[in-house]
Amino acid sequence: MQSWMIVSAAAVFAIGWMPVLLPLPALFAAGLTALLACLCWPRSRLTLGLTALLAGASYATWWGEDLLQSRLPSQMEDTALEVIALVLEPPARRTFSHGGSRQRFPATLELLSCPVASGDCPQQLKPVLLSYYGDKPIKAGERWRFTVKLKQPRGLSNPGSFNYESWLAQNAVVATGYAREKGARRLSAASGVSRPHQRWRQRVADAIDQEFGGRAEHGVLLALSTGDRSAINPEQWQQFQRFGLNHLVVISGLHVGLVAGLGFLLGRVLGRRWAHGMAAATALLYSALAGFAMPTLRALIMLASVQLGALLGRKIRPARSMTLALFAVALVDPLATHGVGFWLSFGAVACIFYLRHMHPGLGGLQLTLLLQLLLSIAMGVVASFWFGGIGWLAPLANLLAVPILTFYLAPLCLLAACCLFFEPELALLLWQWAALPVQGFYWINHALADLQWPLWLHLRPSLWAILAFVLGLLWLLARSGTPLRWLAVVLLCMPLLPLRSGLAPGVMEVWLLDVGQGLAAVVQTQDRVVVYDTGAGDPAGPNMASSVLIPFLESRGIDAIDLLIISHGDRDHASGVASLQRRFPIAETWYGDQPFKGFAGQQACRAGTSRRWHELEMRQLWPPASLVGISSNNRSCVVQLRFGSFSLLLPGDIEAHVERHLVREQALELEAEVLVVPHHGSRSSSSSPFLGAVSPDVALLSRGYRNRFGHPHREVMARYQRRGISVCDTAEHGALQIIVHSDRVHKITSWRQQRAYYWSGIASTACAPAYNGAQSLH
């Protein structure tokens, strides 16, 4: 039984990593044939395994086709749609540092009219992830009339950063978009019996917002009570991260397991079966409070695989429970292996089972302490592969925090949420008590901050280093008498080895990152790193530097920046400057139109200035020393990069006026093999004389998918096409990589092409298709 479950689950997960779906009719026919063979030879393991394999592949393919077919039709993107929206969950709220706020929530949409000429419109779309930037409060269960603009599920595609597109696919989101404030009208309040747990969550969220809004504990109490961590600001999140406690401040599989364990202990006074029933009940209740989010569903499934056998009076076997949980997770979430939580959850449970198997004689308290220490270290190191660091105080902090969470915080939050229905004053009192350890944490954090200890160690080991660490851990925890155990210590140290880029002398990489409607480029040689712009976002909150640029640099093993160039101060180019400065030492900074506070080694861009390191040379072509009365865009720092005979032009957001000046004054200096498209393809840039002077073979375009500015303009793209210039577009291709070797372009690749999955819904073509990779572009 276990073998066919493992094979079937493996087939389901394997389909999720494929670039295209297999033909379902062929899979179904092959599956029927295998099933007939299995009936004819019932004892044949080969036929049973083949049947399980084809059954899993067929199920995953059917699930994938249903996912793609339910998505918003492409002809309806960016079209104003009149809809009636049923709000499915309490909105996640976010306030921006520059003013204004956003409410984001999943909803079911009923279309009131079809804007497509053929009339081929879906009557209903669900779930759609909507953002609303108005002032009207939105509640779960309400029905609203909105004018919305939608897009197919899309996310940025970059090495090292969170895959939002994968998250959308795992949650079967069919479209994303925003609801206009104008004309937004509430049609009905929450009523009926549909999704009662979501209205419970809304009531809990409202009570916490009203009582704790504006207080430091607000975000943590909301996260532990409803699973919504949107009220935890970035600074608070970093504080928890430094102590390795960020996994404790939002309801996850860990919380469900801890609450279930507490329920089990309470139920033991009534008997063993009552204990398992109590554990299941508390886990179900807490998962409902978290909205049955995917991590809690996985935890419920894993708990159910254990509790079911116990309730039926059968002996609990770890291997059987893990296999059953794996199979159930594959059915519920075929894309689970793309999520970090899957690997951490199953890894933690496997670690527990392995320790108990190898050391069955360990007692209760001794086993608990060892497990907590082991999981803090093991999961912290493994998680650093995704999160880029580890808190060295995490083992000690978790040793104190996990019992507080298990026996105090989580039970109080759950009990307060239940009391809210019949005794609101008691519920508020319980939340007040729950806030006490949170206040204590902030006090401790403030005290340690004065000591200026580096609590967070930046660490992003390679996959091979993580596998070596896991092997070393298993080796070290094996039974006494295991030979060559000292080698385990060597393997455990592998993640601490510095991650090298491996660039050889004479090799350069240029990356144009996918940062939506903005710009961020990275140039790397064997010993130098140059960053040009940091992308858009909130300068005092989440931005493209913190979510894309910094994770990318960490994934490349980069620990310092030699030169930062900020073309100009517009938010889509400079929002991440402060985030980048906090993370990396920056030796030198060039700015186009205005300096930045607190930066050492700054200098204004001035035509004629250059910097050279061996083969790499950066030359400033614009602006001149004195400029009066021109826009920020036209003060962009225009830089020409040279690496041997290869050249790349980075023009920022200059417009035709500056382009004409450059052609008139520096025509011979403009020529470049590769051009970053000025101003994201705006109609005001990429003039014909400029393109003629630069004469690029390839142009790299950085822009947001279906952005509100309409970039790139069709007239601009027509100019590139008439000149035979291949255009590589981050919105279509993801992050773009150019490898220069021996003064010649060796390869041009796109990240979407390297990481192509069927659920992305994007058939990414190769960049510069005429380039065969065997010779220079010229």
N, C-alpha and C positions, 0 to 999 in steps of 0.2 A: 504493500500500500504506500509506504513512504517513497519508494523509488519512483513510482509513476507520478506522484505529486511533485517531486523535485524536478523531474523531467518536464512536466507540463508547466510548472511555474517558470522554469528556465526559458522555455519557448516563449511564454508570454512576455517576459522581460526582454528577451532578445529582439523581438519585433519592435519594441520601443526604441531601440538604438539603430534601426535601419533607416536609410535615406528615403526609401519608397516602400509602400506596402506591397506585400505579395498578393497575387490574384486570388481572391477569396473562393471563386468557383473551383479552381484547380486544387486549392487546399482542402475544400470540403469533399471533393471527389476522392482525393488521396486518403483523407481521413476515413471515409466510408469503406474504402478498399482495405485499409489497415484494420478497421473494426471487424470486417468479415473474416479477415485472416486471423484475427485474435479469437473470434468465435470458433473457428475451425481448429486452431491450435491454442487452446486456453492456457497451457502451461509454458508457452514460449515467451521468454522474457523479451526477446527481440520484438515480437509483434505487439506486446503490451507497451513497451517503451516507445515504439514508433507511433502507436495510436495516441498515447499520451502527448507525445511531441506535436503531432498534427492537430490534436484537439486544442492544445494551448496556443499554437500558432493561429489556428482558425478563430479562436475566441479573441485574441489580441488584434487580429486583422479586422474582424467585425467591429470591435470596439473603436479601432482607429478610423475606419470608414465612417462610422456613425459620428465620431467627433468632427471629422472634416466636413461632412455633409450638413451638420447642424450649424456650422458657422455662418456668419453674415455674408451674403453674396457680395462679391467685389463691386458690382455695379451700384450697390447701395452705400458704399463708403463715402464719407464726407458729404452726405446729402441730409438736408434738414428733414427730420422725421417727426411727425406728431404721434405720440405714443401715450399709453396709460401704463404706468410703471407700478408694480407691486414690489415694495422694498422687502428684501428677504432677510437682511441682517441689520443690526445696529450699525450706523455709519461710523467709519474710522475718521476722526477729525484731526486736521493738522493746521496749525497757524504758522504763517510765513513771517520771517523777520522783517520783510519790507512792507508788511501789512496785508490784510485779507486772510481768508481761511478756505479750507476745502473739506467737503464731506464726501467720502468714497464708500460705495456700498454696492453689493450685488443685487440685481433686480430682474424680475421677469417682465418683458415688454410685450404689450399688445399693440400692433400697428393699427392706427386709425385710417390710414390711407396708404396706397402703394405708389411710390414715386417712379418706379421703373416702367418704361413704356410697354414692355411685354406683359406687365401685370404679374410676373412670376416672383411674388414676394412671400416670405414666410408669414403666417398669421401671428406667430408668437416666437420670441427669442428668449432663451433662458439657458444659463444665467448670463447676464450682461453686467460688466463691471463699470459703473457710472461714477463720474465725478461731478459734484455740484459746488460752485464757487459763490453762491448767494448767501444771504443772511437767514433764510427761513430754516428752522430746525426740522430735520427729517427723522422719522422714527421707523423702526422695524414694524412690518405689518401694514403700514399705511399704503394707500393708493394715491398716486399723483398723476397729473397730466403735465407732460414735459414736451418741449421741443428739443430733440437730441441730435447730435452728430456722432456717428459711430465709425469705428475701423475694425478690420479683422484683427484677431489677437496677434500683436507684434511686440517684440522686445528687442533690446540692443544685443548685439552679438560681438563679444570681445573675449580674449583669453583672460582667465583669472577672476572674472567677476560673476555675480549672481545671475543666473539664467532666468530672467523674468518670463520669457516665452515658455520655458519648460513648466514653470509654476502655473501659468495660465492653462496650459494643456492638461496638467494633472488635475486641475479643478474644473476642467471641461468648460471653461469660459468661452462663449461663442463670439463675443465682441467686447470692445472697450470703447469708451467715449465720454462725452460730457453732456450735461443737461444745462440748457440756457436758463439764466435767472429770469429773464423776461418771459412772462406768460406761465411761469411755474405755478401750479395750483393744486392744493391738497383736495382730493376728491372724497376720501373717507379716512377715518382714524382706524387704528388697528382693531380688528374684531374677528369673531368667528373662532374656529379651532385650528386653522392652518398655521403650521409652524409655531405652536405655543411656546416652545423652548426659546425661540428667538425673541418673542415679546417678553419673556422672563428676563432674558439678557438685557433687553432694552430698559426694562424697569430697574434692574440692578445698576446699569450704566447711568441712568438719570439720577438715581439716588446718590451714587458716588460723586458724580459731577457737581450736584447741588451742595453736598456736604464738604467735599475736599477740593473743589475747583480752585486752582491757584496755589495749592500747597504742594510741597515737594513729594509727598507720599501719594498724591493723586494718581499718577501714571502707574505706579506699582500695584496699588489696590485695584485699579481698573483692569490691569493685565491679569492679576491673579484671580479676579472674580469673573471676568468675561472672556479672557483670552485676547483682548484688544490692547495692544501695546503702543498705539498711536500717540497716547498722551505722555509717553516717556520720551523726553527730548534727547537730542544727540549727546549732549554733555552728560546727562544721567546714564545713558546707555553705555558710554565709554567708562564711566565710573564702575558700573557693574562688570564690564568686560575686563577691566584691569585686575579685578579680584577673581576672575573666572566664575562669576555668578550670573552672567547674563542668561544662561539657560534656565535659571530658577525664577525669573521675573515675568514669565508668561506661561500660561497653561500649555503643557506639552505632554508627550507620552510619559515623561518622567513623573510629572505631577499626578497623572492618572494612576500610575503604578504605585506611587507613595500613598495616595489616598486609599487605594484598594488595599494596600498593606495595613493601613490603620484600621480600615473596616474589618479586615480579617482578624486583627488582634481584638477588636471590640466584640466580634461575633464568637470568639473562642469560648466565652463564658457559657454559651448556649450549646456548644458542640461543634464538631469539625465541619459538618455540612452547613450549619448555620454560618460558620465563619466564611466559607467560600461564597455562600449566597450574599452575605453582607459585603464582602469584597466586590462582588460583581455589581451590586446595587449602588454602592458609593462611586465606583468607577463610572458607571453609566450616568449617574446624576452629575458628576463633575464634568464629564465629556459633553453632556447637554449644555451645561453652563458655558462651555467653550465653543458652542455652536457646532459640535461634531466636526471640528476641523480635521484635516487629513492626518496630522500627527496623533491626535487623540483617537481617531478611528483605528490607526495601526496598533496603538496601545490596547484598545478594547479587544481587538482581534487576538492579540498575543495573550492577553489575560484570559479571554474566553477559551483559548486552546488548552489552558491549564485548568481553569475552573470547571469546564464541562466534564473532563475526565474525573475530577474529584467529586463532583455532584452525582455522577453516575456510579461512584464507588470503585473506579478503576485506578490502578497505580499510575502515577504521573511519571512519564518517561521524557526526559528533556529532548531527546532527538525527535520523538514523535510530536511533542508539543511545538517545537520549532518548525518542523516540516508542515504541520497543519496550519500554523500561523503564516508561514511563507506562502502557502498555496492560497489561503484566504486573502492575503494582501494582494497577491497577483490578480485575483478576480475583482477586487474592489478598486485597485489602483494599478493598472498595467504599466504606468510610467513611474512607479515608485522608486526604481533604482536611479532615477535622475535627481532625487532629492537627498540632501545631506541627512535628514532625519532617519531615513530608512537604514543607512549604514550605521549610524550611531545607535539607533534603537536595537537592531539585531546584534550589533557588535557588543553592546552592553549586556544583553541577555545571554549571549553566547559566553561572554567572559564570566558571568556569574555561574552558569552551568559548568564551565570548564574548571573553575576553582573548586567547586563543591565535589566534582568528580575526582580531581587529583588529590584533594585533601579532605576526605569525608569526616575526619576526626575533629575538625575545627568546631569549637563551641559557638554559641549564639552571639555573644558580645564580641568575641575575638573575630569571628567570621564577619560580622557587620562592620567593624572598624577596618579590617583588611580590605573588604570589598569596597568600602567608600574611598579609601586611599588609592586602591588600585584603579577604580573607575575614574576618579578625578585626574589621575596622571594619564591613564591610557586614552580616555575619551578627549582629554585636553590636547594631547599630542596629535591624535588622529584628526580632531576638528581643526587644528592649525593648518592642515592641508587646504581647507576651504576658507578659513577666517583670517589667516595670515598672522597668527600670533597666539601666545599662551600667557596666562597670568601665573607667575611663579608662586604666588601665594594661594593659588586655587586649591591645592590639597587641604591646607589648613583652614581656609575660608569655608570650603564645602563641608569639612568635618564639623564646623559649628553651624553652618547655615542649613544643611539638609535636615538635621533633626528639628530645627526651629520651623522650617517649612512643613515638615511632615506632621509634627505634633501640635503646631501652634498656628502658623499663618494660613496654610491651605484649609484646615478644618474650620477656622474662624470665618474665612471668606465664604466657604460653602454654607456654613450654618447661617451666616448673616444673609446670604442670598435667599435661603429657604425661609428665614424669619420675616423677610420683607413683606410677605403676603399677609401675615396676621399680626405682626408686632414690629412695625417700622422703627420705633424708638429703640427696641432691643437690637435690631439689625445695625443701626447706626452706632450703637455702643460697641458691638462686636467689631465693627470696622475700625473704630477708634482704638480698641485694644490691638487689632492687627497692625495698626500704623506704628506702634511703639518700636518694634525691632527695625522697621524701615527707617524711622528717625535715627535710631542708634547707628545704622549702617552709614547714613549720611554724615553723622558726627565723626565716626571713625575715619571715613574717607577724607573728611576735611582735615582731621588731625594728621593723617599720614601725608596729605598733600603738602603740608607745611614742611615735612621732612624731605620732600622732593625725591622720594624713592622711585626708581623706574619699575613699577609693578607689572607693566605689560611688556613682554619680550616679543619683539617682532620675529616671527618664524613662519616660513612657508616651505616645508620640506617637499621634495619630489614624491611622486607616487611610489617609486622604488624604495625610497627611504622609509615611507610609512609601512610598506609591506615588510621590510627588514625589521622595523620596530615591532610590528605585531608578531612576527616569527620569534624574535628575541624574547618578547613577553611570554609567549606560550612556552618557550623553552625554559625560561627562568621559573615559571610557576609549575613546571612538571614535577612529578614525584621525586623524592630524594633518591639519589643514586643515578640520576640521568647523566650520561657521560658528557664531557666537554661543556659543562654548564657555564664556564667562564666566557665562552664565545657569545653567550646571550648578552652580556654586558656590552660587548662590541656592537652588536646589532642594535641595542637600545640607544646607542649614541649616534646612530646614523642620521636621524632628523636634525641633529645639531650641526652637521656639516654644512658649510655655506653653499648656497645654490648658485652655481656659476652659469653664466650665459653661454659659455663655450664658443664665443666668437673668436675666430682666428685673426691674426694680423692680415690686413688687406681686405677685410670683410666688414660691411656696414649693413645694418638693418634700419629701415624707415617704416614706422607704423603710423597710419592714420586711423585713429580709434573711432569706433562707432559711438558717438556721444549725442545722437539726435541732432536737434537744430543748434549746432554749435561747432566748435573745432578743438581738437586736441591731437597733437602729433608728437611722436617720440623718435629720436634718432639715437642709435647706439652703435658704437664701435667697440673694439677690444677694451679700451680704457676710458672712454668718454660717453657721457649721456647728456643729451640736449632735449629739452621739452619746449614745444611751441604751443602756447595756449592751454587752457585747462577745462574748457567746456562750460556749460550753463549750469543753472541750479540756484539754490539759496546760499548766498555767501556765508550766512551764519547757521546753516542747517544742511540737510542732504543736498549734495551737488554731484556733478559728474566727476569731479576729482576724487571724492571719497568713495563713490560707487563704481567707477570705471578706471580712472587713471592710476590711482594709488594701488588698487589690487593688481592691475596689469604690471606696474613697475615691480611690485613685490614678487609676482609670479616669475619675473625675469631675473630675480636675485639681485636687483638694483638697490643699493643702500645710500646713494648720494646722487645729487644732480649737479653737473658741472656748470650748465648754463640753462636758465629759464628765460624764455622770451615770451612776453605778453604783447601781442600785436596791438591791442588797444583795450580800453577799460570797459567795453560793453559786456553785459552779463553773460552773453552766450560764449564769450571768450575768456573771461577773467573771474568767474564766480568761485573757482576752486583754489585761488591763489593762497588764501590763508590756510586751507586744509592741507595743501601741498607743503607749505612752509612748516606746519606743525609736525609733519611726518618725516620729511627728509631735510638734511642739511643742503643748502643751495649756495654754491660758491659765488655765482654771479647772476644778475638779473638785468635784462634789457626790457624797457617798456616803451610803448609807442606814444601815448598821449598823457599819461599821468603816473607819478611814482606811487608806491605802496608803503603804507605805514609799517615801521618795524623791520624793514628789509635792509640787510647789509649788502654792500657791493652792488648797489643799483646804479644804472646809468641810462639816460635817455637814448633812444635810437637816433642815430645821425648818419646820413648818407656818407659813405666812405669809410666808416668804421668796420673793422673786421677782427676776427679771432681765429687763430689757426692752431690745431693740434695735429702734428704729423700730416697725414693725408687729408684730414677733415678741416675744411675752412668754412666759416660763416661770415658772409659779407652783407652789410646793411646798404640797401639801395635807396631807401626812403624811410622817414621824411628828411627834408633838409633842416638846417639849423634854425631857421626862423619861419614860422607859419602863422598866419593871421586869418581868422574868419573861416576856417574850414571845419568840417564835421569830424567827430571822433573816428568814424569809419575811414576817412581819408587821411588820418594821422597814423594809420596802421604801420607797424614796423614791417617793411618788406625786406625779406632776407633771401639771399641766394646761398644755397648749400652746395659746396663742391667737395667731391671725394675722388681724387685723381681726375680723370676726364669726365666723370659722371656729374651731372648738375641737377638740382631740384630748386624750384622757385616757390617760396611761401609768401603770398601777397596779402594775407589778412583779408580785410573787407574793403580794400580800395575800390573806387568807382572809376568810370570812364575818364573823368577829368584828370585824375592822377595817372591813370594808364597812359593817356596821351602825353603827359609831361615826361614820363619815364621813356616812352618810345622816342620822344624828341631829344632827350638829353643823354639817355644811356641805352640806346638800342642794342649796341654790341654786347652789353653786360646782361641783357635779359634772357638770352638763349638758354634753354634748359630742356633736358630730355623728359622730365616729369614736372607737371605744373599742378599745384593745388588750386582748384577752381576758386577765383576771387569771389568773396561775398556769397558763398553757398549757391552760386548760379543765378544771382539776382540779375534782373533785366538791365540794371544800371552799370553792370560790369562785363568783363570778358569781351571788350570791343574788338572788332576785326583787326585794327592795326596792332593792338597789343598781342593778340594770338599770333599774328604774323611775325612779330618780333621775337616772341618766346619760342615759337615753332616747336611745341612739345609733341612727343609721340603718344604720351599717355597723360590724361588729366584725372586727378583724384578729387572727387566731390564729396564734401561732408555736409550732410543735411538730415533733417528729421523726416520720417515717413509721413507723407501727406501733411506737411507742415502748413500752418495757417498763412504763411507768406507766399505760398505757391512756388517755392524754389524747388528745382531750377526752372527758369522761364523757358518756354518752348523755343523762343527765338534764339536764346543763348545756346541751347543744345543743338539747334540747327547749324549755328556757326561752327561748333566743334565737329559736327558730322560732315559739313562741307569740306573741312580741312583734313578729314581722315584721322582725327584724333580720337583714340579710344578713351571712353569715359568710364571709370570705375566709381561706383556710387555706394557710400556706406549704408544708405537706407535699404539697398537691395543686396549688397554683398557683405555687409558687416565690416569689421575691422579689416583694413587693407595693409598688406605687408609687401615691401620691396626689399629684396636681398641683392646687394651690390657686391660683386666679387671681382677682383683684379680690374677695377675701373669699369666694369661692364655690368649691366643688369642681368643677374643670374635667374631671377624668378620673381613673378608678381602673383600673389595669391590672395584669396579672400577667406575670412574666417568662416563665413557661412558655407562656403564650398568645402572647407576642411571638416566642419562639424555640421553636416547636413542630416537632418532627421525629418521623417515624414510629417510629424505633427507641426513643424514650423510653417507648413503650407506655402513655402517660398521655394520656387525652382530657381536657385541661384546659378547663374551661368558664370563661366570663367571670365576673369578680367583680361582685357587686352587679348582677345582671341587670336589676333593675327601674330602674336608673339609666340615663338615656338620654344623659347627658353634656351636656345643653343647659341645665341649671339646677342650682341648689343642691340638696343632698339634702333640706334642710328645705322 
